Amino acid sequence: MNFSIYETLMLACLVLLLGRFIVNRVAFFQKYNIPEPVVGGFIIAVISWIIYSVFDVELVFHEGFQQGMMLIFFSCIGLNADFARLLKGGKALIIFLGVAAVFIFCQDLLGVILAKLLNLDARFGLVAGSISLTGGHGTAGGWADDFMSSASPLYAAKEIGMACATFGLIFGGILGGPLAYRLLKKNNIPELSKEEIAKQMDTHEIMEEQVAKSRPSYRTIFETVAMLSICLVIGLYISDWNSQYRFKLPTFVWCLFIGIMIRNLLSHAFKREVNNESIDIVGNIGLSLFLATALMSLQLWLIVNLALPIMVILFFQVVLMWVYAYYITYWAMGKDYDAIVLSAGHCGFGLGATATAVANIQAVTNRFGHSFKSFLIIPMVGAFFIDILNALILNIFVTFI
């Protein structure tokens, strides 16, 4: 059963509403920051599996719509990448970027080695590595499309990627707190008093006031759409040109890079104000619709035979994250309170997403005191720099495996 682009849009919106309804009523999903489209999408995927098993009818959603929403999301990441923010982070941000890059390499190397030991296609090691864990659901969907369109299609890549990304969200939230508390105890850092904890919980003071110079309006939204259209057109042209070479990047990465160029040319060469809030709004809509469509399109019957070996890889990825954050991230960032909070945050987006990372550091700072450095570095790295690093490192692995 095939659905048109308009029917796919309608169903994706209904999936988002279903996901929101369930998340608002289930504490588990709220605690571990499970996105609404993931919850709603997986429910529809299970229903599709039942329909396929009972009636032998496969639900097929419009692929072009899904791809378009994905490209919009990654273009918005690029448009939000103002390098002036990089300078604000200073030396600590550069060090943390290096720490994160080395971890991505270790994550993918471990995934590839285990995949080969388990007689899987090495690309499944990347899917159960930084593609879905550091990258999250959006990156998992992007690389799955690239793997499926290759000369040797990797079947079930999207299904495995989405499942791994959801696993990562949960364990990224579970891991950060206990790791931070162990380091806090090791360093004899006392917990705040009940009065101070209550104040922290009430104020939620963060790094700096995040107020846009102008509120989103028809003009700023239209400018965002105009910039996006340029990202999509040029990104697709470059991707087509790049496809003839062995070293090639997925289309969404080219759209992201074009977005970075446009943003920084406008902000620094032409001194043009770019409204970040408008970009966030459009990007979040693109991500939500993409995830809803990607999740409800999952063919879950394809992953049954791969479940056990993929779980083995994910188990060792969690162990790697713990060891790396406890010893390497903590040591590299200075072995102080800020380093502890950053280590908890690294668990969040090293396995899950930026939202999970922020939740981790908020949970620690609410009880042990504010960390300006952490609230500056984690959102900046998790929001866009990590995606750029991840794409470059992944492309090296894909080229040589």
N, C-alpha and C positions, 0 to 999 in steps of 0.2 A: 504494500500500500504506500504510494508516494504522496507526499504533501508538497504543495506549492510554496513559494517564498512567503506569501501572505499568510497561509495556514501555519507555516513554521513560526512566523513572527507571533501570531496569536497564541499558539501553543506554548512558545517560550515565555511569553508574558504570564500566562496562566500558571506555568511551572514556578515562576518567580513568586507569584502570589501564594501558591501552595507552600513553597518553601518558607516564606516569611511567616505564614500562619503557624506552621509546625515549630519553627525555631523559637517563636515568641512563647510557645507553650511547653517546650522541653528544655529543662535546665542543662542537660548534658551538652546539647548543641551550643547553647550560649556560653557555657564554661570553656569549651575548647574552640570557640570562634569558628564553627563550621559554617561556611557560607550558605545563604538561602538557596542559590541555584544548585548547589551540590546536593542538599537535602531533597529538594523537589525533583531534581533531575534523576537522582538514583531511584526514587520511587517510580517514576515513569519508566526508567530502564528495566526495573523488575517486572512491571506490568507488561512491557514489551516482550520480555523473556517468557512470561507465562503465555501470552498470545502466540508467540512463535512456537512454543512447545506443544500447545494444545491444538491450535488451528493451522500451524505451519504458515503463518502470515508474518512477514517482516515489515515493520514500520520504517520507512525511509524518509528522512527529513531533508529539506533543501540544503545541499552542501555549500552552495555559493553564499547563502545568508550567513552560515556559521563562519566561513572564512573571512567574509567582510567584517564581521563584528570583531574577530580576532585581530585583524590588521588595524582596525580603529583603536583597539585597546593598546597595542604595542606602539602605535604612532603617538598616542597620548603620553605614554611613558617617556618617549623621546622629547616631546614638546615640554615636558615638565623638568627636563634635565638642565637646569641652569648651573653652569660651572662656577658661577660666583658663590654658590652654596658650598662647593667643594673647598674654596679658600677659607670659609668660615670654620670648617672643621679642623683645619690646620694639620699638624703632624700626626695627631692621634687618628684622624680620619684616614690618612694615607696608610698608616700602619694597619688599621683595621681592614682596609680594602685588601692589603697584601695577605693578611691572615685569612680573610674570606676566600681569596683566590686560591691559595694553597689548599684550603679545605675542599673547594670544588674539585680540584685536581685529584685529591685523595679519594673523594667520594666516587668519582667516575672510575678511577683506577681500581678501586675495590669492587665496584659493580661489574666491570668488565672481567676481572679475574674470576670472580665468583660465577658469573654467567658461563664462562668457558669451562670451569670445573663442573658445573651442573649440566653441561651439554646444551646450553641455550645459545641462541644468536647473541653475539656480544652486544648488539644494540639494546637488548633487553636489560643489560647491565647499566647502560646509560639511562634508560627509562626509569629503572629502579634506583638511579643515582641522582645526579644534580638536575636532570630534566624535570622530574616530578617533585623532588624533595626541596632543593634550593629554588627551583623555578616555579613550583606550584602548578595549579590546574591550568592556568593560561599557557604556560610554557609547555606543559605536557601535551596539550592539544595541538600546539603549533608544530612541535617536532614530530608528533604522531602523523600529522598530515604529510610532512616532508618524507618520513620513512615509508608511508604507504604509497607515495607517488614515485618512489625510487625504482631503479631497475630490478631490485629484489625486494618486493613489498614485505613489510614487517606486519603481518596480520595480528590483530588484537593489541597493537601498540597503544591505541587510544584507551581501550578498556583497562589495560594494565596501568597506564600512566595515571588515569583518573583515580583508580583504586589506590595506587601508591601515594598520590598527592593527598588524598583524604587520610590515609594512614599517617602521613607525615604531619598533617595539621594536628592530629590528636596527640601524637607522641612528642611533637615540638612543644606543645603546651604542658605535657606531663613532665618532661625532662628538665625544663628550665628552673622551676622552683626548687626541687630537691638538690640540684647541682649547686645553685646559689647558696642555699642554706648550709650545705656541707662546707663550702668555702668560707662563708661568714663565721661558722663555728670554729673552723680552723684558724681564722684570723682574730677570734675573740671580739668580733664587732657586735656590740649590744643592740638589742631591739629597742625601738622607740617606746616611750611611755604610752599608756592608753589614751591620754589626752592628745599627745603628738600624732598618734596613729589616726585618731578621729579627725584631726585637722588635715592630715595628708589625704585621707579618704574624701573629705569634703571639698578641698580646693583643687586637687589633681593638677597642681602647678606643673607646667611643662617647660621646655627649654626657652621658648620665647613666644611672644604673642603672634599667633598665626592669623593675621588679619589682612585680607586682600586690599589693595589700594582702591579698588572699585568693585562694587558688587556685580555678580553675573547679571547680564542684561541681554536683550535681543542682539545688540551690537557685539558684545564679547562672545556670545555663543556662535554668532555668524562668523566672526573672525576665526574662532576655533575650527569650525566646519571647513572654512576656506583653507586653513593650514593643513587640516587633515586630508583634504582632497589632493593637495600637492604631495603630501607624504605618500599617499596611496598610489598616485599615478607614477611618480618618479621611482618609488620603491619597486613597483611591478616591472617597470622598464629595466631597471638595473638588475633585478632578479633574473629576468629573461636573458639579459646579456651574460650574467655570471654563470648561468646554467651550463655553458659550454666548457667551463674549466673544472678541473678536479677539485680545487679548493673553492667551495661555494658555500654561501650562507643562505639560510631559509629566507623566504620573502619577508616574513614579519621582522627579521633582524634589519633588513635594508630599510624598511619603513621606519623602524625605531631610529636608525642612524640619520635618516633624512630629517626626522623630527628634531633630533639634537642639533643639527646644523641650522635649521630654520629658527629654533628657539634662541640659540646663542647669537646668531646674526642679528635678529631683531632686537634682542636685549642689549647687546654690547656694541655692535657696529652701527646700528641705526637708532639706538637709545629709545626703542619702542616698548611701551609697557605691555606685557603679556599677562592676561588674567588667569592665574593658576587655578582658581576655583572653577572657572568655566571648563578648563581642560579636564579637571578632576571629574566634573559632572558627566561630561560626554564620555570620558574614558571608562567611568564606572558603569554607565549604561551599556557601553560596548562589551565590557567584561562580563556583566551579568547576563546579557542576552547570549553571548558566546558560550558561557559555561552552561546555561540552561539548555541550549541546543546540543552542545557536545555531550552533556551527561545523559539527556534523554535519548540520544542516538547510540548509546553504548550497546554493543552486542555481547551481553554478559555470558552467553553460552560459549563464547570463544575462549574464555579465560580459565575454565574449570581445570583443564589439564596443567595449566601453568601456575596455579595458585600456590602449591607447596614450595617449588624452587624460588619463586618470587618472594615468598615470606621469609625464606632463609636469607636471601640477600638483604631484605629490609631489616631483619634482626641484627645483622652485622653492621648495617648502616647506623642504626641507633647506638650500638656500642661504640662505633667510630666517633659519632657526634659527641657522646659523653666524654670519651678520653681526650678528644681534640679540644673541646671547650674547657675541660677541667685543667689540662696541662698547658696547651699551646696558647689558646686565646687569653686565658688568665695571665700567663707569664708574659706574653708579648705586649699586652695592654698595661703592664705596670705593676701587677700583683697587689693592687690596692682595692678600695671599695668600688670605684668606678669600673675596674677590670672585672670584678665579680658580677656586677650588674650587666656589663657588656657580654660576659660569658653566657648569662641566662638569656639575653637577647639573641645571641648567636644561635643558641639551640632553637629559638623560635623560628627564625627564617632559614636556618640551615636545614631544618626538617619540614617546616611548614610555610609560613608566610609572614609578611611584615606585621600584619595585625596580631598574629600570635607572638611575635617578638616584642611588640609594644605591650601586650598584655602581660608577658613575663616580667619585663622590667618594671611595669607599673605595680605588679604584685609585690616585688621585692622592695621598691622604694616607698611604698605605702607603709611598710613595717620597719624599715631600717634607715630611711632618710633619702632625700632627693639626690639625683645624680644628673647634673646638667650635661655632662659629656655624653652620657648614654642616650639621653633624649634628643641630643643633637645628631649623634652618629647613626644610631639604629634606623630611624625613619629615612634618613638620606641614603644610606647604603641599601636598605631593603627596598626602597621605592623604585630606584632606577639603576644605580651603579652596579648592583649585583646581577641584574639581567644582562647588562652589557658584558661583564666579565664571564658570566655563565655561557653566553652565546659564543664568545671567542674560544673559550676552553673546550666547549663541546664540539665545535667545528674541527678542532685539532684532532680530537679522539675519533670523530666520524671519518675524517680523512684517512686515518692510518689503521683503523681496525678492519 
